[in-house]
């Protein structure tokens, strides 16, 4: 059903996001290990601590870029007029599917004149009309 498909899509996007981040973390740790093994005793002490202190700023992937957004909630105090903004991430929005209010009807007008014999016109009429 549609509900199950949405749950599967959210699960799949979450798994892809986690796998991309875990592979990026593994690549960073393997680069840090190879750079520490390859350097000799003339190593700068500050550069040896760089890989361990250099943490990723955020766990970001193409899944977040294309499938996630942020909802901003803004509250203002009526007394002191202080404003508070809160950002909540989301990955899906439920939108109602509007019901059709009209139906298409094709009408053929037949003329009794010598020039044009008939004319087809498309109309949108109410469902109950």
FILO-319318 format. One record per residue: residue number from 1; residue in three letters; x, y, z of N, C-alpha, C, CB in turn. Coordinates in nm, 2 decimals. Glycine has a CB too. Layout:
+-----+-----+--------+--------+--------+--------+--------+--------+--------+--------+--------+--------+--------+--------+
!   n ! res !   n.px !   n.py !   n.pz !  ca.px !  ca.py !  ca.pz !   c.px !   c.py !   c.pz !  cb.px !  cb.py !  cb.pz !
+-----+-----+--------+--------+--------+--------+--------+--------+--------+--------+--------+--------+--------+--------+
! NUM ! ALA !      X !      Y !      Z !      X !      Y !      Z !      X !      Y !      Z !      X !      Y !      Z !
...
+-----+-----+--------+--------+--------+--------+--------+--------+--------+--------+--------+--------+--------+--------+
This chain:
+-----+-----+--------+--------+--------+--------+--------+--------+--------+--------+--------+--------+--------+--------+
!   n ! res !   n.px !   n.py !   n.pz !  ca.px !  ca.py !  ca.pz !   c.px !   c.py !   c.pz !  cb.px !  cb.py !  cb.pz !
+-----+-----+--------+--------+--------+--------+--------+--------+--------+--------+--------+--------+--------+--------+
!   1 ! UNK !   0.08 !  -0.12 !   0.00 !   0.00 !   0.00 !   0.00 !   0.09 !   0.12 !   0.00 !  -0.10 !   0.00 !   0.12 !
!   2 ! UNK !   0.03 !   0.24 !  -0.01 !   0.10 !   0.36 !  -0.02 !   0.18 !   0.39 !   0.11 !   0.01 !   0.48 !  -0.05 !
!   3 ! UNK !   0.12 !   0.36 !   0.23 !   0.19 !   0.38 !   0.35 !   0.31 !   0.30 !   0.37 !   0.09 !   0.35 !   0.47 !
!   4 ! UNK !   0.31 !   0.17 !   0.32 !   0.42 !   0.08 !   0.33 !   0.53 !   0.13 !   0.23 !   0.38 !  -0.06 !   0.29 !
!   5 ! UNK !   0.49 !   0.18 !   0.12 !   0.59 !   0.23 !   0.02 !   0.67 !   0.35 !   0.08 !   0.52 !   0.27 !  -0.11 !
!   6 ! UNK !   0.60 !   0.44 !   0.15 !   0.66 !   0.56 !   0.21 !   0.76 !   0.51 !   0.32 !   0.55 !   0.65 !   0.27 !
!   7 ! UNK !   0.71 !   0.42 !   0.40 !   0.80 !   0.37 !   0.51 !   0.93 !   0.30 !   0.45 !   0.73 !   0.26 !   0.60 !
!   8 ! UNK !   0.91 !   0.23 !   0.34 !   1.03 !   0.17 !   0.27 !   1.12 !   0.27 !   0.22 !   0.98 !   0.07 !   0.16 !
!   9 ! UNK !   1.07 !   0.37 !   0.15 !   1.15 !   0.48 !   0.10 !   1.23 !   0.55 !   0.21 !   1.06 !   0.58 !   0.02 !
!  10 ! UNK !   1.16 !   0.58 !   0.32 !   1.23 !   0.65 !   0.43 !   1.34 !   0.56 !   0.49 !   1.13 !   0.69 !   0.54 !
!  11 ! UNK !   1.31 !   0.43 !   0.50 !   1.41 !   0.34 !   0.55 !   1.53 !   0.33 !   0.45 !   1.35 !   0.20 !   0.57 !
!  12 ! UNK !   1.50 !   0.32 !   0.32 !   1.61 !   0.31 !   0.22 !   1.70 !   0.43 !   0.22 !   1.55 !   0.29 !   0.08 !
!  13 ! UNK !   1.64 !   0.55 !   0.23 !   1.71 !   0.68 !   0.23 !   1.80 !   0.68 !   0.36 !   1.62 !   0.80 !   0.22 !
!  14 ! UNK !   1.75 !   0.64 !   0.47 !   1.83 !   0.64 !   0.59 !   1.94 !   0.55 !   0.58 !   1.74 !   0.60 !   0.71 !
!  15 ! UNK !   1.92 !   0.43 !   0.53 !   2.03 !   0.33 !   0.51 !   2.14 !   0.38 !   0.42 !   1.98 !   0.20 !   0.46 !
!  16 ! UNK !   2.10 !   0.45 !   0.30 !   2.20 !   0.50 !   0.21 !   2.28 !   0.61 !   0.28 !   2.13 !   0.56 !   0.08 !
!  17 ! UNK !   2.21 !   0.70 !   0.35 !   2.28 !   0.81 !   0.42 !   2.38 !   0.75 !   0.52 !   2.18 !   0.90 !   0.50 !
!  18 ! UNK !   2.34 !   0.65 !   0.60 !   2.43 !   0.59 !   0.70 !   2.55 !   0.52 !   0.63 !   2.36 !   0.49 !   0.78 !
!  19 ! UNK !   2.53 !   0.45 !   0.52 !   2.63 !   0.38 !   0.45 !   2.73 !   0.48 !   0.39 !   2.58 !   0.29 !   0.34 !
!  20 ! UNK !   2.68 !   0.59 !   0.33 !   2.77 !   0.69 !   0.27 !   2.86 !   0.75 !   0.38 !   2.69 !   0.80 !   0.20 !
!  21 ! UNK !   2.80 !   0.78 !   0.50 !   2.88 !   0.84 !   0.61 !   2.98 !   0.74 !   0.66 !   2.79 !   0.89 !   0.72 !
!  22 ! UNK !   2.94 !   0.61 !   0.67 !   3.04 !   0.52 !   0.73 !   3.15 !   0.49 !   0.63 !   2.97 !   0.38 !   0.76 !
!  23 ! UNK !   3.13 !   0.50 !   0.50 !   3.24 !   0.48 !   0.41 !   3.33 !   0.60 !   0.41 !   3.19 !   0.45 !   0.27 !
!  24 ! UNK !   3.27 !   0.72 !   0.43 !   3.36 !   0.84 !   0.44 !   3.44 !   0.84 !   0.56 !   3.27 !   0.97 !   0.43 !
!  25 ! UNK !   3.38 !   0.80 !   0.67 !   3.46 !   0.79 !   0.80 !   3.57 !   0.68 !   0.79 !   3.36 !   0.75 !   0.92 !
!  26 ! UNK !   3.54 !   0.57 !   0.72 !   3.65 !   0.47 !   0.70 !   3.76 !   0.52 !   0.62 !   3.59 !   0.34 !   0.64 !
!  27 ! UNK !   3.73 !   0.60 !   0.51 !   3.83 !   0.65 !   0.43 !   3.92 !   0.75 !   0.50 !   3.77 !   0.72 !   0.30 !
!  28 ! UNK !   3.86 !   0.83 !   0.59 !   3.93 !   0.93 !   0.66 !   4.03 !   0.86 !   0.76 !   3.84 !   1.03 !   0.74 !
!  29 ! UNK !   3.98 !   0.76 !   0.83 !   4.06 !   0.69 !   0.93 !   4.17 !   0.62 !   0.86 !   3.98 !   0.60 !   1.02 !
!  30 ! UNK !   4.15 !   0.56 !   0.75 !   4.26 !   0.49 !   0.68 !   4.36 !   0.59 !   0.63 !   4.21 !   0.40 !   0.56 !
!  31 ! UNK !   4.32 !   0.71 !   0.58 !   4.42 !   0.81 !   0.54 !   4.50 !   0.86 !   0.66 !   4.35 !   0.93 !   0.47 !
!  32 ! UNK !   4.44 !   0.87 !   0.77 !   4.51 !   0.92 !   0.89 !   4.61 !   0.82 !   0.93 !   4.41 !   0.95 !   1.01 !
!  33 ! UNK !   4.58 !   0.69 !   0.92 !   4.67 !   0.58 !   0.96 !   4.79 !   0.58 !   0.87 !   4.60 !   0.44 !   0.97 !
!  34 ! UNK !   4.77 !   0.59 !   0.73 !   4.88 !   0.58 !   0.64 !   4.97 !   0.70 !   0.65 !   4.82 !   0.57 !   0.50 !
!  35 ! UNK !   4.91 !   0.82 !   0.68 !   5.00 !   0.94 !   0.69 !   5.08 !   0.93 !   0.82 !   4.91 !   1.07 !   0.69 !
!  36 ! UNK !   5.03 !   0.87 !   0.93 !   5.11 !   0.86 !   1.05 !   5.22 !   0.76 !   1.03 !   5.02 !   0.83 !   1.17 !
!  37 ! UNK !   5.20 !   0.65 !   0.95 !   5.30 !   0.55 !   0.93 !   5.41 !   0.59 !   0.84 !   5.23 !   0.42 !   0.88 !
!  38 ! UNK !   5.37 !   0.67 !   0.74 !   5.47 !   0.72 !   0.64 !   5.56 !   0.83 !   0.69 !   5.40 !   0.76 !   0.52 !
!  39 ! UNK !   5.53 !   0.89 !   0.79 !   5.61 !   1.01 !   0.84 !   5.72 !   0.96 !   0.93 !   5.53 !   1.12 !   0.91 !
!  40 ! UNK !   5.84 !   1.02 !   0.93 !   5.95 !   0.98 !   1.01 !   5.96 !   1.06 !   1.14 !   6.08 !   1.01 !   0.94 !
!  41 ! UNK !   6.08 !   1.07 !   1.20 !   6.09 !   1.13 !   1.33 !   6.10 !   1.28 !   1.32 !   6.22 !   1.08 !   1.40 !
!  42 ! UNK !   6.11 !   1.34 !   1.19 !   6.11 !   1.48 !   1.18 !   5.97 !   1.54 !   1.17 !   6.19 !   1.52 !   1.05 !
!  43 ! UNK !   5.87 !   1.47 !   1.22 !   5.73 !   1.50 !   1.21 !   5.70 !   1.62 !   1.30 !   5.65 !   1.38 !   1.24 !
!  44 ! UNK !   5.62 !   1.71 !   1.25 !   5.58 !   1.83 !   1.33 !   5.47 !   1.78 !   1.43 !   5.51 !   1.94 !   1.24 !
!  45 ! UNK !   5.49 !   1.81 !   1.56 !   5.39 !   1.76 !   1.66 !   5.25 !   1.81 !   1.64 !   5.44 !   1.80 !   1.80 !
!  46 ! UNK !   5.23 !   1.93 !   1.58 !   5.10 !   1.98 !   1.56 !   5.03 !   1.90 !   1.45 !   5.10 !   2.13 !   1.53 !
!  47 ! UNK !   5.11 !   1.86 !   1.35 !   5.05 !   1.79 !   1.23 !   5.01 !   1.65 !   1.27 !   5.15 !   1.79 !   1.12 !
!  48 ! UNK !   5.08 !   1.59 !   1.37 !   5.04 !   1.45 !   1.41 !   4.90 !   1.45 !   1.48 !   5.14 !   1.39 !   1.50 !
!  49 ! UNK !   4.87 !   1.56 !   1.55 !   4.74 !   1.57 !   1.62 !   4.63 !   1.61 !   1.52 !   4.75 !   1.66 !   1.74 !
!  50 ! UNK !   4.66 !   1.66 !   1.40 !   4.56 !   1.71 !   1.31 !   4.46 !   1.61 !   1.27 !   4.63 !   1.76 !   1.19 !
!  51 ! UNK !   4.50 !   1.48 !   1.23 !   4.40 !   1.39 !   1.19 !   4.30 !   1.35 !   1.31 !   4.46 !   1.26 !   1.14 !
!  52 ! UNK !   4.35 !   1.34 !   1.43 !   4.27 !   1.30 !   1.54 !   4.18 !   1.42 !   1.58 !   4.35 !   1.26 !   1.66 !
!  53 ! UNK !   4.22 !   1.54 !   1.57 !   4.13 !   1.65 !   1.61 !   4.05 !   1.70 !   1.50 !   4.22 !   1.77 !   1.66 !
!  54 ! UNK !   4.08 !   1.66 !   1.38 !   4.00 !   1.71 !   1.26 !   3.88 !   1.62 !   1.24 !   4.09 !   1.71 !   1.13 !
!  55 ! UNK !   3.77 !   1.66 !   1.31 !   3.65 !   1.58 !   1.29 !   3.56 !   1.64 !   1.18 !   3.57 !   1.58 !   1.43 !
!  56 ! UNK !   3.48 !   1.56 !   1.12 !   3.39 !   1.61 !   1.01 !   3.29 !   1.71 !   1.08 !   3.31 !   1.50 !   0.94 !
!  57 ! UNK !   3.27 !   1.82 !   1.01 !   3.19 !   1.93 !   1.06 !   3.05 !   1.88 !   1.08 !   3.19 !   2.05 !   0.97 !
!  58 ! UNK !   3.00 !   1.81 !   0.98 !   2.86 !   1.75 !   0.99 !   2.86 !   1.63 !   0.91 !   2.76 !   1.86 !   0.94 !
!  59 ! UNK !   2.77 !   1.54 !   0.95 !   2.75 !   1.42 !   0.87 !   2.66 !   1.45 !   0.76 !   2.70 !   1.30 !   0.96 !
!  60 ! UNK !   2.72 !   1.48 !   0.64 !   2.64 !   1.54 !   0.53 !   2.66 !   1.44 !   0.41 !   2.69 !   1.68 !   0.49 !
!  61 ! UNK !   2.55 !   1.42 !   0.34 !   2.55 !   1.34 !   0.22 !   2.46 !   1.39 !   0.12 !   2.52 !   1.19 !   0.26 !
!  62 ! UNK !   2.46 !   1.33 !   0.00 !   2.37 !   1.37 !  -0.11 !   2.22 !   1.34 !  -0.07 !   2.40 !   1.30 !  -0.24 !
!  63 ! UNK !   2.20 !   1.25 !   0.02 !   2.06 !   1.22 !   0.07 !   2.01 !   1.34 !   0.14 !   2.06 !   1.10 !   0.16 !
!  64 ! UNK !   2.09 !   1.40 !   0.22 !   2.05 !   1.53 !   0.29 !   2.03 !   1.64 !   0.20 !   2.15 !   1.56 !   0.40 !
!  65 ! UNK !   2.12 !   1.65 !   0.10 !   2.11 !   1.76 !   0.00 !   1.98 !   1.75 !  -0.08 !   2.23 !   1.76 !  -0.09 !
!  66 ! UNK !   1.94 !   1.63 !  -0.12 !   1.82 !   1.62 !  -0.21 !   1.69 !   1.57 !  -0.15 !   1.86 !   1.52 !  -0.31 !
!  67 ! UNK !   1.69 !   1.51 !  -0.03 !   1.57 !   1.46 !   0.03 !   1.53 !   1.51 !   0.16 !   1.58 !   1.31 !   0.03 !
!  68 ! UNK !   1.61 !   1.61 !   0.22 !   1.58 !   1.66 !   0.35 !   1.57 !   1.81 !   0.34 !   1.68 !   1.62 !   0.45 !
!  69 ! UNK !   1.50 !   1.87 !   0.43 !   1.48 !   2.01 !   0.44 !   1.46 !   2.05 !   0.59 !   1.37 !   2.07 !   0.35 !
!  70 ! UNK !   1.45 !   2.18 !   0.62 !   1.43 !   2.22 !   0.75 !   1.30 !   2.31 !   0.76 !   1.55 !   2.30 !   0.81 !
!  71 ! UNK !   1.23 !   2.28 !   0.86 !   1.11 !   2.36 !   0.89 !   1.14 !   2.46 !   1.00 !   0.99 !   2.27 !   0.94 !
!  72 ! UNK !   1.12 !   2.59 !   0.97 !   1.15 !   2.70 !   1.06 !   1.03 !   2.74 !   1.14 !   1.22 !   2.82 !   0.99 !
!  73 ! UNK !   1.04 !   2.73 !   1.27 !   0.93 !   2.77 !   1.36 !   0.97 !   2.90 !   1.43 !   0.89 !   2.66 !   1.46 !
!  74 ! UNK !   0.90 !   3.01 !   1.41 !   0.93 !   3.14 !   1.46 !   0.82 !   3.18 !   1.56 !   0.95 !   3.24 !   1.35 !
!  75 ! UNK !   0.87 !   3.20 !   1.69 !   0.78 !   3.25 !   1.79 !   0.83 !   3.39 !   1.84 !   0.77 !   3.15 !   1.91 !
!  76 ! UNK !   0.73 !   3.48 !   1.86 !   0.76 !   3.61 !   1.91 !   0.69 !   3.64 !   2.04 !   0.73 !   3.72 !   1.81 !
!  77 ! UNK !   0.76 !   3.68 !   2.14 !   0.69 !   3.71 !   2.27 !   0.61 !   3.84 !   2.25 !   0.80 !   3.73 !   2.39 !
!  78 ! UNK !   0.48 !   3.84 !   2.29 !   0.40 !   3.96 !   2.28 !   0.44 !   4.08 !   2.37 !   0.26 !   3.93 !   2.30 !
!  79 ! UNK !   0.51 !   4.04 !   2.48 !   0.55 !   4.15 !   2.58 !   0.68 !   4.21 !   2.55 !   0.55 !   4.08 !   2.72 !
!  80 ! UNK !   0.79 !   4.13 !   2.53 !   0.92 !   4.19 !   2.51 !   0.96 !   4.18 !   2.36 !   1.02 !   4.11 !   2.59 !
!  81 ! UNK !   0.88 !   4.12 !   2.28 !   0.91 !   4.11 !   2.13 !   1.04 !   4.04 !   2.10 !   0.91 !   4.25 !   2.08 !
!  82 ! UNK !   1.08 !   3.95 !   2.19 !   1.20 !   3.87 !   2.16 !   1.15 !   3.76 !   2.07 !   1.26 !   3.81 !   2.29 !
!  83 ! UNK !   1.24 !   3.73 !   1.97 !   1.20 !   3.63 !   1.87 !   1.28 !   3.50 !   1.88 !   1.22 !   3.69 !   1.73 !
!  84 ! UNK !   1.22 !   3.39 !   1.88 !   1.29 !   3.26 !   1.89 !   1.26 !   3.18 !   1.76 !   1.24 !   3.18 !   2.01 !
!  85 ! UNK !   1.37 !   3.14 !   1.70 !   1.36 !   3.05 !   1.58 !   1.41 !   2.91 !   1.61 !   1.45 !   3.12 !   1.46 !
!  86 ! UNK !   1.33 !   2.81 !   1.57 !   1.37 !   2.68 !   1.58 !   1.37 !   2.61 !   1.45 !   1.28 !   2.60 !   1.69 !
!  87 ! UNK !   1.47 !   2.53 !   1.42 !   1.48 !   2.46 !   1.29 !   1.47 !   2.31 !   1.32 !   1.61 !   2.49 !   1.22 !
!  88 ! UNK !   1.37 !   2.24 !   1.25 !   1.35 !   2.10 !   1.26 !   1.37 !   2.04 !   1.13 !   1.21 !   2.07 !   1.32 !
!  89 ! UNK !   1.46 !   1.94 !   1.12 !   1.47 !   1.87 !   0.99 !   1.36 !   1.77 !   0.96 !   1.61 !   1.79 !   0.98 !
!  90 ! UNK !   1.32 !   1.76 !   0.84 !   1.22 !   1.66 !   0.80 !   1.26 !   1.60 !   0.66 !   1.08 !   1.72 !   0.79 !
!  91 ! UNK !   1.21 !   1.49 !   0.63 !   1.24 !   1.42 !   0.50 !   1.11 !   1.39 !   0.42 !   1.32 !   1.30 !   0.53 !
!  92 ! UNK !   0.99 !   1.41 !   0.48 !   0.87 !   1.39 !   0.40 !   0.76 !   1.49 !   0.45 !   0.82 !   1.24 !   0.41 !
!  93 ! UNK !   0.68 !   1.52 !   0.36 !   0.56 !   1.61 !   0.39 !   0.44 !   1.54 !   0.34 !   0.58 !   1.75 !   0.33 !
!  94 ! UNK !   0.34 !   1.53 !   0.42 !   0.21 !   1.47 !   0.38 !   0.13 !   1.59 !   0.32 !   0.13 !   1.40 !   0.49 !
!  95 ! UNK !   0.09 !   1.57 !   0.19 !   0.01 !   1.67 !   0.13 !  -0.12 !   1.60 !   0.08 !   0.08 !   1.73 !   0.00 !
!  96 ! UNK !  -0.23 !   1.67 !   0.11 !  -0.36 !   1.61 !   0.06 !  -0.37 !   1.61 !  -0.09 !  -0.48 !   1.68 !   0.13 !
!  97 ! UNK !  -0.42 !   1.51 !  -0.15 !  -0.45 !   1.51 !  -0.29 !  -0.59 !   1.57 !  -0.31 !  -0.44 !   1.36 !  -0.35 !
!  98 ! UNK !  -0.59 !   1.68 !  -0.38 !  -0.72 !   1.74 !  -0.40 !  -0.82 !   1.66 !  -0.49 !  -0.71 !   1.88 !  -0.46 !
!  99 ! UNK !  -0.94 !   1.65 !  -0.45 !  -1.04 !   1.58 !  -0.53 !  -1.08 !   1.67 !  -0.65 !  -1.17 !   1.55 !  -0.44 !
! 100 ! UNK !  -1.11 !   1.60 !  -0.75 !  -1.16 !   1.67 !  -0.87 !  -1.29 !   1.74 !  -0.84 !  -1.17 !   1.58 !  -0.99 !
! 101 ! UNK !  -1.30 !   1.87 !  -0.88 !  -1.42 !   1.94 !  -0.87 !  -1.50 !   1.95 !  -1.00 !  -1.39 !   2.08 !  -0.81 !
! 102 ! UNK !  -1.43 !   1.93 !  -1.11 !  -1.49 !   1.94 !  -1.24 !  -1.47 !   1.82 !  -1.32 !  -1.44 !   2.07 !  -1.31 !
! 103 ! UNK !  -1.54 !   1.81 !  -1.43 !  -1.51 !   1.70 !  -1.53 !  -1.51 !   1.76 !  -1.67 !  -1.62 !   1.59 !  -1.52 !
! 104 ! UNK !  -1.43 !   1.70 !  -1.76 !  -1.42 !   1.75 !  -1.89 !  -1.53 !   1.70 !  -1.98 !  -1.28 !   1.72 !  -1.95 !
! 105 ! UNK !  -1.60 !   1.79 !  -2.06 !  -1.70 !   1.75 !  -2.15 !  -1.67 !   1.81 !  -2.29 !  -1.84 !   1.80 !  -2.10 !
! 106 ! UNK !  -1.68 !   1.72 !  -2.39 !  -1.66 !   1.77 !  -2.52 !  -1.80 !   1.79 !  -2.59 !  -1.57 !   1.67 !  -2.61 !
! 107 ! UNK !  -1.82 !   1.91 !  -2.64 !  -1.95 !   1.94 !  -2.70 !  -1.92 !   1.97 !  -2.85 !  -2.02 !   2.07 !  -2.63 !
! 108 ! UNK !  -2.01 !   1.92 !  -2.93 !  -2.00 !   1.94 !  -3.07 !  -2.12 !   2.03 !  -3.12 !  -1.99 !   1.81 !  -3.16 !
! 109 ! UNK !  -2.08 !   2.15 !  -3.17 !  -2.19 !   2.24 !  -3.22 !  -2.20 !   2.22 !  -3.37 !  -2.15 !   2.39 !  -3.18 !
! 110 ! UNK !  -2.32 !   2.19 !  -3.41 !  -2.35 !   2.17 !  -3.55 !  -2.43 !   2.30 !  -3.61 !  -2.43 !   2.04 !  -3.58 !
! 111 ! UNK !  -2.37 !   2.36 !  -3.71 !  -2.43 !   2.48 !  -3.77 !  -2.51 !   2.45 !  -3.89 !  -2.32 !   2.58 !  -3.80 !
! 112 ! UNK !  -2.61 !   2.52 !  -3.91 !  -2.70 !   2.50 !  -4.03 !  -2.66 !   2.60 !  -4.15 !  -2.84 !   2.53 !  -4.00 !
! 113 ! UNK !  -2.54 !   2.67 !  -4.13 !  -2.50 !   2.76 !  -4.24 !  -2.42 !   2.69 !  -4.34 !  -2.42 !   2.88 !  -4.18 !
! 114 ! UNK !  -2.39 !   2.76 !  -4.45 !  -2.31 !   2.70 !  -4.56 !  -2.16 !   2.69 !  -4.53 !  -2.33 !   2.78 !  -4.69 !
! 115 ! UNK !  -2.11 !   2.79 !  -4.45 !  -1.96 !   2.79 !  -4.42 !  -1.91 !   2.68 !  -4.34 !  -1.93 !   2.92 !  -4.35 !
! 116 ! UNK !  -1.90 !   2.70 !  -4.21 !  -1.85 !   2.60 !  -4.12 !  -1.97 !   2.50 !  -4.08 !  -1.79 !   2.66 !  -3.99 !
! 117 ! UNK !  -1.94 !   2.37 !  -4.08 !  -2.05 !   2.27 !  -4.06 !  -2.06 !   2.24 !  -3.91 !  -2.02 !   2.15 !  -4.14 !
! 118 ! UNK !  -1.94 !   2.23 !  -3.84 !  -1.95 !   2.19 !  -3.69 !  -1.82 !   2.25 !  -3.62 !  -1.95 !   2.04 !  -3.67 !
! 119 ! UNK !  -1.83 !   2.26 !  -3.49 !  -1.72 !   2.31 !  -3.41 !  -1.72 !   2.23 !  -3.28 !  -1.74 !   2.46 !  -3.38 !
! 120 ! UNK !  -1.61 !   2.17 !  -3.24 !  -1.59 !   2.10 !  -3.12 !  -1.54 !   2.19 !  -3.01 !  -1.50 !   1.97 !  -3.14 !
! 121 ! UNK !  -1.60 !   2.19 !  -2.89 !  -1.56 !   2.28 !  -2.78 !  -1.54 !   2.19 !  -2.66 !  -1.66 !   2.39 !  -2.76 !
! 122 ! UNK !  -1.43 !   2.21 !  -2.59 !  -1.41 !   2.14 !  -2.46 !  -1.45 !   2.23 !  -2.35 !  -1.26 !   2.10 !  -2.45 !
! 123 ! UNK !  -1.53 !   2.17 !  -2.25 !  -1.58 !   2.25 !  -2.14 !  -1.54 !   2.18 !  -2.01 !  -1.73 !   2.27 !  -2.15 !
! 124 ! UNK !  -1.52 !   2.25 !  -1.90 !  -1.51 !   2.20 !  -1.77 !  -1.63 !   2.23 !  -1.69 !  -1.37 !   2.25 !  -1.70 !
! 125 ! UNK !  -1.71 !   2.13 !  -1.65 !  -1.83 !   2.15 !  -1.58 !  -1.82 !   2.09 !  -1.44 !  -1.95 !   2.09 !  -1.66 !
! 126 ! UNK !  -1.90 !   2.14 !  -1.35 !  -1.90 !   2.08 !  -1.21 !  -1.94 !   1.93 !  -1.22 !  -1.99 !   2.15 !  -1.12 !
! 127 ! UNK !  -1.89 !   1.85 !  -1.12 !  -1.92 !   1.71 !  -1.12 !  -2.07 !   1.68 !  -1.12 !  -1.85 !   1.64 !  -1.01 !
! 128 ! UNK !  -2.14 !   1.76 !  -1.04 !  -2.28 !   1.74 !  -1.03 !  -2.36 !   1.81 !  -1.14 !  -2.33 !   1.79 !  -0.90 !
! 129 ! UNK !  -2.29 !   1.88 !  -1.23 !  -2.36 !   1.96 !  -1.34 !  -2.39 !   1.87 !  -1.46 !  -2.28 !   2.07 !  -1.38 !
+-----+-----+--------+--------+--------+--------+--------+--------+--------+--------+--------+--------+--------+--------+
